[in-house]
């Protein structure tokens, strides 16, 4: 989820969330949940066989994501469906570094194609705690994200 923070800051600044995959779904997962689950897997005896899909509690559309951002921040961000090229241009003009821009486009593409695995219960099974929701992560980082939206005046 934390990978979304640059885009959330931009959306809070401009009031728009540009998406080339407005109907796509992604099960956003908190970095802390990934770390806790990885640590639990390493401590497990026996180690779980095969691959584990470590995902958030639900797969969200861009609309659901924007709705959560609006609720947590009291914002009025609009979802704006655009082409991949228009999204790339918007992020580039907004000053996103190439690596962050590329990551945002990959997230959109994975969402659009429905390539993200969704595995309900892996985090809770391995750690004993359910994965944190997007809302919980946004509340935790609310102040930092809000402070990042203001431009210092010199």
Residue, then its C-alpha position, 0 to 999 in steps of 0.5 A: x500500500x505504501x507504494x501508493x503514497x506518491x500518487x495519493x499525495x499528488x491526488x490530494x494536491x490536484x483533486x484527481x486520481x488518474x487511472x488507466x485501469x479504473x475497473x481493475x482490482x488489486x489486493x493492496x497489502x501493507x508493507x508491515x504485513x508483508x514483513x510480519x508474514x515473511x518473518x513468520x514463514x522463516x520461523x515456521x517449522x515446517x516451512x509451508x510448501x509452495x508459494x504464498x500469495x501475501x495480499x491485502x484483505x480485499x481486492x479494490x477498484x480504483x473507485x473504491x481506493x479513491x473513496x477510501x482516500x476521500x473518507x480518510x482525508x475529507x477530500x473530494x478527489x475525482x477518479x479520471x479514467x485515462x489512457x496509459x499514455x495520458x497517465x504516464x504524461x500526467x505523472x511525468x509532468x507532476x515530477x515523478x522520478x522514472x522509477x516511481x512512474x514505472x512502478x505506478x504504470x506496472x501497478x495499473x497494468x497488473x490491475x487492468x489485466x487482473x494478474x494480481x493473485x488474491x489469497x484470503x487468509x495467508x497473513x492471518x494464518x501465518x501471523x495470527x493477525x488479519x491484514x490491515x485494510x487500506x483505511x487503517x494504513x491511511x489513518x496511520x500515515x494520514x499526518x505524514x501524507x497531509x504534510x507532504x501535500x503542502x509546498x514549503x514557501x521560502 
